[in-house]
Amino acid sequence: MTTNEVDALVIFGATGDLAKIETFPALVGLVQRGVLNVPVIGVAKSGWGLEQFRDYATASLRLNHMDPDTEAARKMLGLLRYVDGDLDDDGTYKAMSDAIGAGTRVLYYLEVPPPLFGRIAQGISNAGRAGDARVMVEKPFGHDLASSRELNATMHKYFGEEAIFRVDDWLAFDPVENVLFARFANSVLEPLLNRTHVESIQITMAEAFDVADRGRFYDRTGAINDVVQNHMLQVLATVLADPPDGEGLASWRDAKSRVVSALRPLTPEDVVRGQYDGYHDVDGVDPKSTT
């Protein structure tokens, strides 16, 4: 993303957990690289004003061990705008449009649950702001194949396929990208990483935080939809895929797709399901939940 390609960045769900953990630090990184110098408009229903939103962003930086007083951080905080409102209310999108201003090339980032994607796309369109725009949607993209296809059809009512980006934020993590170098650029290791020499592969997802304030989202989604069928499957494909046979990202996606196509589907006998201790005590979680 360069400054001559977009006039504004709009983040739906900008007061949520993903924004707190990842988005605001990433925005500082974009400022440092000189590729973010446009208004960043957060849209959410938190009952906040701009100052509270900036305080939230500042707290996010501190949480991620970043100094909010650096030049890049101060610039990022100065780019922030905020629209508070119900995502079912067209007035929210009118306020969003007013905050964007005269620019027409807008990038929308939907950091919200999938059931809201269609309503947000409709709201953007009703506000006359879908024409030259692009939209990024976070996972999980639906909860099964049928709902994913239905969601695609809904998004395509308002945005062309070339304007829709489906995001798996793990693919940009250094450890995941480093797997590629360890496998394909290391002439000592590469010949040994095959079924002749490797008996099994174990992938552990270890996080330093719990469900926290995500209970209402997490109880509807669960770990399998939240991380297994996207993040973990992408890591698995990255570890197992053959070297791409062409140039560009499309060739690498094709190589990973062949791995996924060759996997034997899991059965209940393959899986051990569990639940975190204290999960039922989390705000927003059904006391009888089996998630």
SULMOMO-V244130 format. One record per backbone hydrogen bond with DSSP energy under -1.0 kcal/mol. NH is the residue of the N-H (numbers start at 1). CO is the residue of the C=O. Records with the same first field share a line. If there is no record, write none. Layout:
NH = CO ; CO
//
This chain:
5 = 2
7 = 105
8 = 105
9 = 39
10 = 107
11 = 41
12 = 109
13 = 43
16 = 13
20 = 16
21 = 17
22 = 18
23 = 18
24 = 19
26 = 22
27 = 23
28 = 24
29 = 25
30 = 26
31 = 27
32 = 28
33 = 29
34 = 31
35 = 30
40 = 79
41 = 9
42 = 81
43 = 11
44 = 83
53 = 49
54 = 50
55 = 51
56 = 52
57 = 53
58 = 54
59 = 55
60 = 56
61 = 57
62 = 58
63 = 59
64 = 60
65 = 62
66 = 61
70 = 67
74 = 70
75 = 71
76 = 72
77 = 73
78 = 74
79 = 75
81 = 40
83 = 42
85 = 44
89 = 86
92 = 89
94 = 90
95 = 91
96 = 92
97 = 93
98 = 94
99 = 95
100 = 96
101 = 97
106 = 104
107 = 8
108 = 134
109 = 10
110 = 136
111 = 12 ; 109
116 = 113
117 = 114
120 = 116
121 = 117
122 = 118
123 = 119
124 = 120
125 = 121
126 = 122
127 = 123
128 = 125
129 = 124
134 = 106
135 = 163
136 = 108
137 = 165
138 = 110
142 = 140
148 = 144
149 = 145
150 = 146
151 = 147
152 = 148
153 = 149
154 = 150
155 = 151
156 = 152
157 = 154
158 = 155
159 = 155
163 = 160
164 = 161
165 = 135
167 = 137
171 = 168
172 = 169
173 = 170
177 = 173
178 = 174
181 = 177
182 = 178
183 = 179
184 = 180
185 = 181
190 = 186
192 = 189
194 = 192
198 = 194
214 = 211
218 = 214
219 = 215
221 = 217
222 = 218
226 = 222
227 = 223
228 = 223
229 = 224
232 = 227
233 = 228
234 = 230
235 = 231
236 = 232
237 = 233
238 = 234
239 = 235
240 = 236
241 = 237
252 = 248
253 = 249
254 = 250
255 = 251
256 = 252
257 = 253
258 = 254
259 = 255
260 = 256
261 = 257
262 = 258
263 = 260
270 = 267
279 = 276
281 = 278
282 = 279
285 = 282
289 = 286
//
